Each structure stands twice: as C-alpha cells, then as structure tokens.
C-alpha cells in the first residue's frame, strides 16, 4: 500500500512538472488571442449564412409551390369558364332543336309561295314571335333569335323587317357553309349576310351585339334557325373569372373570330403558333409558358365541349411571381438584420473575453515559473471567466497543499522502504515451504481421484446390464399384454362367429320350409295343368263337331268351318303348352327335392360348426388365463428390477459425489499451489519495488524543491 502511494505521488509530481513546462510556452499561444473577434464573428456568421441558405431554399420551394398552385387554380378557373360556356351553348343548341320541332314554326315555314296572309297566318306569326321572345328573355345567353324560311317571312327579335331575309342570307358564305356540310347545325363567329339586312334607319344589328351564333337547318332544308349569344354575357363571365393583373382572356370560334377581355386588340390568339398547336392537339385543355410581346406568359386553353369554340388565356409570368415577392423581401431583410446583429454581438462579446483572457495569461505566466502562491484575479466576477479565475485560485491552493503533503509523505516513504525490504525476505522463505507441502497433498489427491474413477466405470457397466434386463422384461410384459388383448379379441370374434352360425342354421331351416312350401305349390300347378288339358280336349271336340256341322251346311257353312279349324289349332297349341308346363313342373319338383336334401346337409354342417366354435372358445379362455398368470409374474420381476435400479442409481450417485469431491480437492490443491508460486513471485516483486520506491522517493524530493509554496 505504501509502495502504491509513493508511486502515485511520484507520477503526479512528474505530470505537474510537464504542465508547468508547457505553461512556460503559453505566451506564444495567447499572443494570437487578438483574433478572437474574427473567430467569434465567423462563428456567429456561419448560422446566419445557413439561415440565409435556408431562406433561399424556402423561397425557391415556395415560389415553385405557389406558381404550381397558381397554374392549377388558373387552369381550373379556365376549365370552369369552358364548362359553364359549354353548358350554356348546349342549352341553346337544344333550344334550336326545340324551335324546328315547334308545330307552329313547321306549319308556317312549310307553306307554299303565293299564299295570301290570312288571319290564321298572322296569328301564327304572333305566336312564333312570342315564343322566341320568351326564349330570349328566359335565357341570359341569348341576345337574338332569327327564323328564316323559304316560304314564310323572317321573324327576328332584333330589328323588325318586312323582308323574308331568306334569299339574302342564302347567298352568304355562312349559309353556303352549313348547306354544304353534313351537319345539322354549326357555330360561327358572325353572320354579316344577315346583319346587312337587319337595318331600321340609323339602328343597325352588328357583331358588337353578339359574340357568336348557332345556325341550324330546318328539317326540310327550307329555312334556318339562328340564335346569337350575348356579347355582354360573355364579357361579364370573363370579368367574373379574373385571372390576374395583365391577363388576357378570350373566346375563339371555329371561323377565327375572337372575343377578347383584357386587351384592345381584335386578334390575339389566332396568329400565335402555339394556339394552332393547341387547336391541333387531341387534348381538351392544357397550359405551358410561351413568349407574347417579347415577355414570358402562361398560355392556357380549354376546348368547349359540343361546340367549335375554344377559351384561351395569357397570364404574365410577372403577375404570378408577384405572389412570392413578399417572401423574397422578408428573407432578404431578415438575413441582413441577422448579419448586423451578429457583427455587433461578436464585437461586444469578444472585447470582454479578450480582457478576461489577458488577466488569466499574466497569472498563468507566474505559475509557469513555479510560483504556486499566484492568485487569479478577474474584474468580471459574475460571468464564467470570473468563476474560472476563482476555480483556478482554489486549484492552486489545493496544489500548494498537495505539494506540502507530498514532501512529508516522501520522507516517511523513504524510511519505510528499508523495513519493507527485510519483511519481504522473511515472507519469501515461508512461502516456499508452504508450496512444497501443497505439492505432496496434491499427489495423494490425484491417486484417490484415479481409484474413484475406476470404481465409477465398473458401476456404469453394471448399470447398463441392469438397464438391458429391465428393458427386456418390459418388452416381454408388453408382448404378454398384447397376447392377452389378442386372446380377448379372438374370444369375441369366435362368439360372434357362433352367433352367426346359429343365425345360419335358422336361415337354413327357414329355407327348407320355403322349399317344401314351393313343392306343394308346384303340385297345385300340376292340378291346374290337368284342368287346362281337359278344357283343351273339350275345345278340340267342339271344333270337330263344328267342322261336321259346317260340312253339312255346304257353301253357307264355309266360314263357320274356318272358325272351327282355328279353334282346333288353338286347342292343339293348348295341349302342347300343357305338356311343356307338366315337364317344367316335374323338373321343378325334382330340383326342389335335391335342394331340400342339400339344405338339410348344410343344417348338419352348421350344427357341427357350432360345436367346434364352443370348443374354440374354451381354448381361448384357457390361453387368456395362462397369459394373465404370465403377466402377473412379469410384473413382480419388473418391481424387483426397479428396486435394483434404484439401489444402482444411489450407488452411482455416491461414487460420483466422491469423484466430484476428489476432483474439486485436486483442483483446489492445484490452485493453492499456483497461488503459492504466484505469492513467491509477488514477494520477490515487492522486495524489488521497495528498493525502487526508496530511489523514487529521493527523486520526488528533488522535484518538489522547484516549487514555491510559501
């Protein structure tokens, strides 16, 4: 223990000497502390930069998400416009079908030319005029309805005219287009041929009054139904679904007319190459970025279902990006403010740290020279540096106290080293004697363990033989049990066979009775045959008499002779059949007697078999009794073997315990011997360590002299 304590103080002294030598080099290290402001600034600036990168990435992701949402929202809005417009146009298309199916209109426009206007015709005109005006008033999409017929006057809701209008319109390109096509109706952007005739003084009907029109042929191809779509309704719809500042929304008909909202130009989409691509595309709607007036625009389109019309829109990309400008400005402002705050914080904190470290540097320089009386004084005692200075002062007090204690202990260690060396010499001699005695004990224990092992092997062989006898006895006992079971089953089988034999005898007796009854029935058949034979003889006699009477009658009795001849033939056949029946009955009687004899013999055999089965039952009962006696004897043998097995196991357990104790004693002896040898080595090492301890105590005393503790 004293040796270990001395080594511990020696190692601490060496470690402290190296630390003080290292502290002498600290002025060169702390001379670079003026860079702490830069380092602190960099340390604060790194998270700010990371925050800026995060803001940039967040802005980019937000921009992408907002643009995508804006695109989807705009596309959804345009599709809603297209669906709404398609719904309205579909209703108007159905309205044209309703007009050509109207009975009044069909009757009125199917009149032949030259007929005078009658009161009925005028009433029809009024009825038709009321119907189309009502349709226009109830549907806000309709701005005008025109009915043109070859045989009637034109009826319109725009400007009343007396002309039929049909001839003028029939010569127009739009009329020729619908006439040449196989379609019953078409959607067009305008009908200038009709507009030119709708004039009443200064009042004119122009394309500013409608956005597009549907023209449907009447069923007999003798007129047209034209319905104009309200320009105001289309423009209100575009105004309701505003897609953003600077956006242009328009409706383009199949003949190229454009209804534009958001631009003063008459043509916006028709001349654009990507508009033509959209028209040629199989897709009903789509969107992509294109150039318009040298700027990036989002182009969207949606084709109206059921009409040759497409709704298009151009949205400036700048309008879309305005949605994320606020996020961009917020990120830039936040990162800039964070950078300024980081610089101010770094300058303020670095000044305080630099001042505290300079004070610590001066105190550490004194300690590095061996002055353990130094006090680490720092003006800022409320922060971590103040706590550090106080802790270092306490540490120096502890080191100073420790060095004083080491000096005292070094002296005591030096004086104790000599006494420990003499004691270790005596301990070495005693340990060698103990080791020799343990070797002798170990040899005796090894011999005892060998003898115990031989005895255990012999008992193991005897145990195996007893186990074999026990196993064979169990097998014989199992065989006896099986034999007993088989004998019991045999008795049951023989009993069942005896019952079956009795049943067979009863059945045989019953068969004999049935055959005898059958023999009696056969005799009855023979009596019936005799009766039939007599009837046949009588019939033959009657036939002969009839033949004689027929011969007497001459030509008149010829038919009766034929009948008599047939009766005779039947009588002869009856006699032959009777003879065959008699023969069969005779054979049956003979076979019946043979069957009765055979059945009686079978009855005798069954009785003999019953006697044999009774004897077999007695034999099986005797076998079963002997097997029971054998099983009881085997059971007694098994009980005796079990007792031998129990005694054998107790003997083996006792020998194994003896063997285990011998082995444990041998192992313990070996362990004690090894411990004794190890103790010898330890005592020699302790003696050498005592000598070295004395030398190290002298070196420690010289090292401690370098410190100033008072």
C-alpha positions in Angstrom: 0.0 0.0 0.0 2.8 2.4 0.9 4.6 1.4 -2.4 1.5 2.3 -4.4 1.0 5.6 -2.6 4.6 6.6 -3.3 4.3 5.7 -7.0 1.1 7.8 -7.2 2.8 10.9 -5.7 5.8 10.4 -8.0 3.6 10.2 -11.1 1.7 13.4 -10.0 4.9 15.2 -9.5 6.2 14.3 -13.0 2.8 15.3 -14.5 2.8 18.7 -12.8 6.4 19.3 -13.9 5.4 18.7 -17.5 2.3 21.0 -17.1 4.5 23.9 -15.8 6.9 23.4 -18.6 4.0 23.6 -21.1 2.7 26.8 -19.3 6.0 28.4 -20.0 5.2 28.3 -23.7 1.7 29.8 -23.3 2.7 33.4 -24.0 3.3 32.4 -27.6 -0.1 30.7 -27.8 -2.1 33.5 -26.1 -0.3 36.1 -28.2 -2.8 35.2 -31.0 -5.9 35.9 -28.9 -6.4 39.2 -30.7 -8.0 37.1 -33.5 -10.9 36.1 -31.2 -13.1 38.8 -32.5 -12.7 37.4 -36.1 -13.3 33.8 -34.9 -16.4 34.8 -32.9 -17.7 36.8 -35.8 -17.2 33.8 -38.1 -18.8 31.5 -35.5 -21.9 33.8 -35.4 -21.9 34.4 -39.2 -22.0 30.7 -40.1 -25.5 30.1 -38.7 -26.6 33.3 -40.3 -25.3 32.2 -43.7 -27.0 28.8 -43.1 -30.2 30.7 -42.3 -29.8 32.7 -45.5 -29.4 29.5 -47.5 -32.5 28.1 -45.8 -34.4 31.2 -46.6 -33.2 31.0 -50.3 -34.2 27.4 -50.5 -37.5 28.1 -48.7 -38.1 31.0 -51.2 -37.4 28.7 -54.2 -39.7 26.0 -52.9 -42.4 28.5 -52.0 -42.0 30.0 -55.4 -42.3 26.7 -57.1 -45.3 25.7 -55.0 -47.1 29.0 -55.4 -46.5 29.0 -59.1 -47.8 25.5 -59.4 -50.9 26.3 -57.3 -51.5 29.5 -59.4 -51.2 27.4 -62.6 -53.6 24.8 -61.3 -56.0 27.5 -60.0 -55.9 29.3 -63.3 -56.4 26.1 -65.3 -59.3 25.2 -63.0 -60.8 28.6 -63.5 -60.5 28.5 -67.3 -61.9 25.0 -67.3 -64.8 26.2 -65.2 -65.4 29.0 -67.7 -65.3 26.5 -70.5 -67.7 24.1 -68.8 -70.1 27.0 -67.9 -69.9 28.2 -71.5 -70.4 24.7 -72.8 -73.4 24.2 -70.6 -75.0 27.4 -71.9 -74.2 26.6 -75.5 -75.6 23.1 -75.1 -78.9 24.6 -73.8 -79.0 26.9 -76.8 -78.4 24.1 -79.2 -81.2 22.2 -77.7 -83.4 25.3 -78.0 -82.8 25.4 -81.8 -83.9 21.8 -81.9 -87.0 22.7 -80.0 -87.7 25.5 -82.4 -87.5 23.4 -85.6 -89.8 20.8 -83.8 -92.3 23.5 -82.9 -95.6 22.7 -84.7 -96.4 26.4 -85.4 -93.0 27.0 -86.9 -93.1 23.9 -89.0 -96.5 24.7 -90.4 -95.7 28.3 -91.0 -92.5 27.7 -92.9 -93.8 24.8 -94.9 -96.4 26.9 -96.7 -96.0 27.2 -100.5 -95.3 30.5 -102.0 -98.0 32.8 -103.3 -100.4 32.3 -100.4 -102.0 35.4 -99.1 -101.6 36.5 -95.5 -104.7 35.3 -93.6 -105.8 35.9 -90.1 -104.5 32.4 -89.2 -101.1 33.1 -90.7 -100.8 36.4 -88.8 -101.8 34.6 -85.6 -99.1 32.0 -86.3 -96.5 34.8 -86.8 -97.6 36.4 -83.5 -97.4 33.0 -81.7 -93.9 32.3 -83.1 -92.8 35.9 -82.3 -93.9 35.5 -78.7 -92.2 32.1 -78.4 -88.8 33.3 -79.5 -89.0 36.5 -77.4 -89.9 34.4 -74.3 -86.9 32.1 -75.0 -84.6 35.1 -75.2 -85.9 36.6 -72.0 -85.6 33.4 -70.0 -82.0 32.7 -71.2 -79.4 35.4 -70.5 -77.0 33.8 -73.0 -79.4 34.7 -75.9 -79.1 38.1 -77.4 -81.1 37.5 -80.6 -83.2 34.8 -82.4 -83.8 34.8 -86.1 -86.1 32.4 -88.0 -85.6 32.4 -91.8 -87.8 30.4 -94.2 -88.1 29.9 -97.9 -91.9 30.1 -97.8 -92.5 32.5 -94.9 -91.4 35.9 -93.7 -88.4 36.2 -91.5 -89.1 36.5 -87.8 -86.4 38.1 -85.5 -86.1 39.6 -82.0 -83.6 42.3 -83.1 -84.9 44.7 -85.7 -88.4 44.1 -87.2 -88.2 43.8 -91.1 -90.8 43.0 -93.7 -88.4 41.2 -96.0 -88.3 37.4 -95.7 -84.5 37.7 -95.2 -84.1 34.1 -96.5 -82.9 35.0 -100.0 -80.3 37.5 -98.8 -78.9 35.1 -96.2 -79.0 32.0 -98.5 -76.4 33.8 -100.7 -74.0 34.4 -97.8 -70.8 32.3 -97.2 -72.1 31.1 -93.8 -75.3 29.8 -95.4 -73.4 28.1 -98.1 -71.1 26.5 -95.5 -73.9 24.9 -93.5 -75.7 23.9 -96.7 -72.6 22.1 -98.0 -71.8 20.4 -94.7 -73.5 17.2 -93.5 -74.1 18.7 -90.0 -77.5 19.9 -89.0 -76.0 22.9 -87.2 -72.8 24.9 -86.9 -71.3 27.5 -84.5 -69.9 30.7 -86.3 -68.4 33.9 -85.1 -70.7 36.2 -87.2 -73.3 36.3 -90.0 -72.6 39.5 -91.9 -75.1 38.4 -94.7 -77.9 38.6 -92.2 -76.6 41.6 -90.3 -76.7 43.7 -93.5 -80.4 43.2 -93.8 -81.2 43.9 -90.2 -81.3 47.7 -90.5 -84.0 50.2 -89.5 -82.9 53.7 -90.2 -79.9 54.5 -88.0 -80.5 51.4 -86.0 -78.3 48.5 -87.1 -77.6 45.0 -85.9 -73.8 44.4 -85.8 -71.3 41.9 -84.4 -71.0 44.1 -81.3 -74.4 42.9 -80.3 -73.5 39.2 -80.2 -70.4 37.1 -79.6 -71.1 34.0 -81.7 -74.1 32.3 -83.2 -75.5 28.9 -83.9 -77.2 28.2 -87.3 -79.4 25.1 -87.6 -81.1 23.9 -90.8 -84.8 23.2 -90.7 -85.9 19.6 -91.2 -87.0 20.2 -94.8 -83.9 22.2 -95.6 -86.2 25.2 -96.4 -85.1 27.5 -93.7 -82.7 28.3 -90.8 -82.9 28.9 -87.1 -80.2 31.3 -85.9 -79.6 32.1 -82.2 -77.0 34.8 -81.2 -75.0 34.5 -78.0 -74.9 37.7 -75.9 -71.7 39.7 -76.1 -72.4 41.2 -72.7 -72.9 37.9 -71.1 -69.6 36.6 -72.4 -67.7 39.7 -71.2 -69.4 39.6 -67.8 -68.3 36.0 -67.5 -64.7 36.9 -68.3 -64.8 39.8 -65.8 -66.2 37.4 -63.1 -63.3 35.0 -63.6 -60.4 37.4 -63.4 -57.0 35.6 -63.8 -54.8 38.4 -62.5 -53.4 41.7 -63.5 -52.3 42.0 -67.1 -54.0 38.7 -68.1 -55.8 38.4 -71.4 -58.8 36.0 -71.8 -60.6 35.3 -75.0 -63.1 33.1 -76.8 -62.1 32.0 -80.3 -64.7 30.5 -82.7 -64.0 28.0 -85.4 -64.1 30.6 -88.1 -61.5 32.7 -86.3 -63.5 35.4 -84.5 -62.1 36.4 -81.1 -63.9 37.8 -78.1 -61.1 39.4 -76.1 -61.1 40.6 -72.4 -58.1 42.4 -71.1 -56.8 43.7 -74.4 -57.8 46.3 -77.0 -56.5 44.2 -79.9 -59.1 42.4 -82.0 -56.8 39.5 -82.8 -54.6 38.0 -80.0 -54.6 34.2 -80.2 -55.4 33.3 -83.9 -51.9 34.4 -85.1 -50.0 32.6 -82.4 -48.2 29.4 -83.4 -48.8 27.7 -80.0 -52.5 28.5 -80.4 -52.6 26.5 -83.6 -50.8 23.7 -81.8 -53.5 23.7 -79.1 -56.2 23.6 -81.8 -54.5 20.6 -83.5 -53.9 18.8 -80.1 -56.1 16.0 -79.1 -56.1 17.3 -75.5 -59.2 19.2 -74.5 -57.2 21.6 -72.2 -53.6 22.4 -71.4 -51.1 25.0 -70.2 -47.4 26.0 -71.0 -45.2 29.0 -71.0 -44.7 30.9 -74.2 -43.5 34.3 -75.5 -46.0 37.1 -76.1 -44.9 40.6 -77.0 -41.3 39.6 -76.1 -42.3 38.6 -72.5 -43.0 35.3 -70.7 -46.7 34.4 -70.5 -48.5 31.4 -69.2 -50.7 30.2 -72.1 -53.9 28.2 -71.1 -56.6 26.8 -73.2 -59.8 24.8 -72.8 -61.9 23.5 -75.6 -65.7 23.9 -75.2 -67.4 20.5 -75.4 -70.0 20.2 -78.1 -69.1 23.4 -79.9 -66.3 24.5 -82.3 -65.2 27.1 -79.7 -62.0 27.3 -77.5 -61.4 29.5 -74.4 -57.8 30.8 -74.1 -55.9 33.0 -71.7 -52.4 34.6 -71.4 -51.2 35.4 -67.9 -47.9 37.4 -67.5 -45.3 35.5 -65.6 -44.5 38.6 -63.6 -48.1 38.5 -62.2 -47.5 35.0 -61.0 -44.1 35.9 -59.4 -45.7 38.9 -57.6 -47.2 36.2 -55.3 -43.8 35.4 -53.9 -42.2 38.8 -53.8 -43.2 39.4 -50.2 -41.5 36.1 -49.1 -38.3 37.2 -51.0 -38.3 40.7 -49.4 -38.9 39.2 -45.9 -36.0 36.7 -46.3 -33.5 39.4 -47.5 -34.5 41.7 -44.7 -34.3 39.0 -42.0 -30.9 37.8 -43.2 -29.5 41.3 -43.4 -30.7 42.1 -39.9 -29.2 38.9 -38.6 -25.8 39.7 -40.1 -25.7 43.1 -38.5 -26.8 41.7 -35.1 -24.1 39.0 -35.4 -21.3 41.6 -36.0 -22.4 43.8 -33.1 -22.7 40.8 -30.8 -19.3 39.4 -31.9 -17.5 42.8 -31.2 -19.2 43.2 -27.7 -18.6 39.6 -26.5 -15.0 39.4 -28.0 -13.9 42.6 -26.0 -15.0 41.1 -22.7 -13.4 37.7 -23.5 -10.1 39.3 -24.6 -9.9 41.4 -21.4 -10.5 38.3 -19.1 -8.1 36.1 -21.0 -5.3 38.8 -20.8 -5.7 38.8 -17.0 -5.5 35.0 -16.9 -2.4 35.0 -19.1 -0.5 37.1 -16.6 -1.4 34.8 -13.7 -0.6 31.6 -15.7 2.8 33.0 -16.6 3.7 33.4 -12.9 2.5 29.8 -12.2 4.6 28.5 -15.1 7.7 29.8 -13.3 6.9 27.7 -10.2 5.1 30.3 -8.1 2.2 28.4 -6.6 1.2 31.5 -4.5 -0.3 33.2 -7.5 -4.0 34.5 -7.3 -6.1 34.6 -10.5 -8.0 37.9 -10.1 -10.6 38.9 -12.7 -12.7 42.1 -12.5 -15.8 40.5 -14.2 -16.6 38.1 -11.4 -20.2 37.5 -12.4 -19.6 35.6 -15.6 -17.9 32.3 -16.5 -14.4 33.9 -16.6 -14.8 35.1 -13.0 -15.9 31.6 -12.0 -12.9 30.2 -13.9 -10.4 32.6 -12.1 -11.9 31.7 -8.7 -11.7 27.9 -9.6 -8.0 28.3 -10.7 -7.1 30.1 -7.5 -8.7 27.3 -5.5 -6.9 24.8 -7.6 -3.5 26.5 -6.9 -4.3 26.4 -3.2 -5.0 22.7 -3.4 -1.8 22.1 -5.4 0.2 24.0 -2.9 -1.3 22.0 -0.1 -0.7 18.8 -2.0 3.0 19.6 -2.7 3.5 20.2 1.1 1.9 16.8 1.9 3.9 15.1 -0.8 7.1 16.4 0.9 6.1 14.9 4.2 5.0 11.6 2.7 8.2 11.3 0.7 10.2 11.3 3.9 8.1 8.7 5.5 8.2 6.5 2.4 11.9 6.6 2.3 12.2 5.4 5.9 9.6 2.7 5.4 11.2 1.2 2.2 14.1 -0.4 4.2 11.8 -2.1 6.7 9.5 -3.4 4.0 12.5 -4.9 2.2 13.6 -7.0 5.3 10.0 -8.2 5.9 9.6 -9.3 2.3 12.7 -11.5 2.6 11.2 -13.4 5.5 7.9 -13.8 3.8 9.6 -15.3 0.7 11.3 -18.1 2.8 7.9 -19.0 4.5 6.0 -19.1 1.2 8.5 -21.5 -0.4 7.9 -24.0 2.4 4.1 -23.8 2.0 4.5 -24.5 -1.7 6.4 -27.8 -1.1 3.8 -29.1 1.4 0.9 -28.4 -1.1 2.7 -30.4 -3.8 2.7 -33.5 -1.6 -1.0 -33.2 -0.8 -1.8 -32.8 -4.5 -0.1 -36.2 -5.4 -2.3 -38.1 -2.8 -5.5 -36.4 -4.1 -4.7 -37.3 -7.7 -4.2 -41.1 -6.7 -7.6 -41.0 -4.9 -9.3 -39.5 -7.9 -8.0 -42.2 -10.2 -9.3 -45.0 -7.9 -12.7 -43.4 -7.7 -12.9 -43.1 -11.5 -12.2 -46.9 -11.9 -15.0 -47.7 -9.5 -17.4 -45.4 -11.3 -16.6 -47.2 -14.6 -17.4 -50.6 -13.2 -20.7 -49.4 -11.7 -21.5 -47.8 -15.1 -21.1 -51.2 -16.8 -23.3 -53.0 -14.2 -25.9 -50.2 -14.6 -26.0 -50.8 -18.4 -26.6 -54.6 -17.8 -29.4 -53.9 -15.3 -31.0 -51.4 -17.8 -30.9 -54.1 -20.5 -32.6 -56.7 -18.3 -35.2 -54.1 -17.3 -35.8 -53.2 -20.9 -36.2 -56.9 -22.0 -38.6 -57.5 -19.1 -40.7 -54.6 -20.2 -40.8 -55.9 -23.7 -41.9 -59.4 -22.5 -44.6 -57.7 -20.4 -45.8 -55.7 -23.4 -45.9 -58.9 -25.5 -47.9 -60.7 -22.8 -50.3 -57.7 -22.7 -50.7 -57.8 -26.4 -51.3 -61.6 -26.3 -53.9 -61.1 -23.7 -55.6 -58.5 -25.8 -55.5 -60.7 -28.9 -56.9 -63.7 -27.0 -59.8 -61.5 -25.8 -60.4 -60.3 -29.3 -60.3 -63.9 -30.5 -62.9 -64.9 -28.0 -65.1 -62.0 -29.1 -64.7 -63.0 -32.8 -65.5 -66.7 -32.0 -68.5 -65.7 -30.0 -69.7 -63.5 -32.9 -69.0 -66.4 -35.3 -71.0 -68.7 -33.1 -73.9 -66.3 -33.2 -73.6 -66.1 -37.0 -73.6 -69.9 -37.2 -76.8 -70.1 -35.2 -78.4 -67.5 -37.4 -77.2 -69.5 -40.5 -78.8 -72.6 -39.1 -82.1 -70.8 -38.5 -81.9 -69.4 -42.1 -81.2 -72.9 -43.5 -84.2 -74.3 -41.6 -86.4 -71.5 -42.9 -85.1 -72.1 -46.5 -86.1 -75.8 -46.1 -89.6 -74.8 -45.1 -89.9 -72.4 -48.0 -88.7 -75.1 -50.5 -91.2 -77.6 -49.1 -94.0 -75.0 -49.5 -92.7 -74.4 -53.0 -93.0 -78.1 -53.7 -96.7 -78.0 -52.6 -97.4 -75.0 -54.8 -95.8 -77.0 -57.7 -98.3 -79.8 -57.1 -101.1 -77.3 -57.3 -99.7 -76.1 -60.7 -99.9 -79.8 -61.8 -103.6 -80.0 -60.9 -104.2 -76.8 -62.8 -102.5 -78.2 -65.8 -104.8 -81.3 -65.7 -107.8 -78.9 -65.8 -106.4 -77.0 -68.7 -105.7 -80.3 -70.5 -109.4 -81.3 -70.1 -110.5 -77.9 -71.4 -108.3 -78.3 -74.4 -109.8 -81.8 -75.1 -113.3 -80.4 -74.8 -112.4 -77.5 -77.1 -111.0 -79.9 -79.7 -114.2 -82.0 -79.5 -116.3 -78.9 -80.0 -114.1 -77.9 -83.0 -114.7 -81.3 -84.6 -118.4 -81.0 -84.1 -118.4 -77.6 -85.6 -116.5 -78.9 -88.6 -119.1 -81.6 -89.2 -121.9 -79.1 -89.0 -120.1 -76.8 -91.4 -119.7 -79.6 -93.9 -123.4 -80.3 -93.7 -124.3 -76.7 -94.3 -122.2 -76.7 -97.5 -121.3 -73.5 -99.1 -123.1 -71.5 -96.4 -121.1 -73.1 -93.6 -117.7 -72.5 -95.1 -116.9 -69.5 -92.9 -118.0 -71.4 -89.8 -115.7 -74.3 -90.9 -112.7 -71.8 -90.9 -113.6 -70.7 -87.4 -113.8 -74.3 -86.2 -110.4 -75.1 -87.8 -108.8 -72.1 -85.9 -110.4 -73.3 -82.7 -108.9 -76.7 -83.2 -105.5 -75.3 -83.8 -105.8 -73.3 -80.5 -106.8 -76.4 -78.7 -103.8 -78.3 -80.1 -101.5 -75.4 -79.1 -103.0 -75.5 -75.6 -102.3 -79.2 -75.3 -98.7 -78.6 -76.4 -98.3 -75.8 -73.8 -99.8 -78.0 -71.1 -97.3 -80.8 -71.9 -94.5 -78.3 -71.6 -95.8 -77.0 -68.3 -96.0 -80.6 -66.9 -92.5 -81.2 -67.9 -91.3 -78.0 -66.2 -93.3 -78.7 -63.1 -91.7 -82.2 -63.0 -88.2 -80.7 -63.3 -89.0 -78.2 -60.5 -90.2 -81.0 -58.2 -87.0 -83.0 -58.8 -84.8 -80.0 -58.2 -86.8 -79.0 -55.1 -86.2 -82.4 -53.6 -82.5 -82.1 -54.3 -82.4 -78.6 -52.7 -84.2 -79.9 -49.6 -81.6 -82.6 -49.2 -78.7 -80.2 -49.7 -80.2 -77.7 -47.2 -80.6 -80.5 -44.6 -76.9 -81.4 -45.1 -76.0 -77.7 -44.6 -78.0 -77.7 -41.4 -76.0 -80.7 -40.1 -72.7 -78.9 -41.0 -73.8 -75.7 -39.2 -74.6 -77.8 -36.1 -71.1 -79.4 -36.2 -69.5 -76.0 -36.8 -71.3 -74.6 -33.7 -69.9 -77.4 -31.5 -66.3 -76.7 -32.9 -66.7 -73.0 -32.1 -67.7 -73.7 -28.5 -64.5 -75.8 -28.1 -62.5 -72.9 -29.6 -64.0 -70.5 -27.0 -62.9 -72.9 -24.2 -59.3 -73.0 -25.7 -59.1 -69.2 -25.9 -60.3 -68.9 -22.3 -57.5 -71.2 -21.2 -54.9 -69.2 -23.2 -56.2 -66.0 -21.6 -55.8 -67.5 -18.0 -52.2 -68.5 -18.7 -51.4 -65.2 -20.2 -52.8 -63.4 -17.1 -50.6 -65.6 -14.9 -47.6 -64.8 -17.1 -48.3 -61.0 -16.9 -48.5 -61.1 -13.1 -45.1 -62.9 -12.8 -43.5 -60.4 -15.2 -45.0 -57.6 -13.1 -43.3 -59.0 -10.0 -40.0 -59.3 -11.9 -40.3 -55.6 -13.1 -40.9 -54.4 -9.5 -37.7 -56.3 -8.3 -35.7 -54.8 -11.2 -36.9 -51.3 -10.3 -35.7 -51.8 -6.8 -32.3 -52.9 -8.1 -32.3 -49.9 -10.5 -33.0 -47.5 -7.5 -30.2 -49.0 -5.5 -27.8 -48.9 -8.5 -28.6 -45.2 -9.0 -27.9 -44.4 -5.4 -24.6 -46.2 -5.6 -23.6 -44.4 -8.7 -24.6 -41.0 -7.2 -22.5 -41.7 -4.1 -19.4 -42.7 -6.3 -20.0 -39.6 -8.4 -20.1 -37.4 -5.3 -16.8 -39.0 -4.1 -15.3 -38.4 -7.5 -16.5 -34.8 -7.7 -15.1 -34.1 -4.2 -11.8 -35.6 -5.2 -11.7 -33.6 -8.4 -12.6 -30.4 -6.5 -9.9 -31.2 -3.9 -7.3 -31.8 -6.7 -8.3 -28.6 -8.4 -8.2 -26.6 -5.2 -4.8 -28.1 -4.4 -3.5 -27.1 -7.8 -5.0 -23.6 -7.4 -3.4 -23.3 -3.9 -0.1 -24.5 -5.4 -0.3 -21.9 -8.2 -1.2 -19.3 -5.7 1.8 -20.1 -3.6 4.1 -19.9 -6.6 2.4 -16.6 -7.5 2.9 -15.4 -4.0 6.6 -16.2 -4.2 6.8 -14.1 -7.3 4.8 -11.3 -5.7 7.1 -11.3 -2.6 10.1 -11.0 -4.8 8.5 -8.2 -6.8 7.6 -6.4 -3.6 11.2 -6.6 -2.4 12.4 -5.1 -5.7 9.6 -2.5 -5.5 10.7 -1.5 -2.0 14.2 -0.8 -3.3 12.9 1.2 -6.3 10.5 3.1 -4.0 13.3 4.4 -1.9 15.1 5.6 -5.1 11.9 7.3 -6.4 11.3 9.0 -3.1 14.6 10.7 -3.3 13.8 11.8 -6.9 10.4 13.2 -5.8 12.0 15.2 -3.0 14.3 16.8 -5.5 11.4 17.7 -7.9 9.3 19.3 -5.2 12.1 21.7 -4.3 11.4 23.6 -7.6 8.0 24.9 -6.3 7.4 27.9 -4.1 4.7 27.1 -1.6 5.2 29.9 1.0 
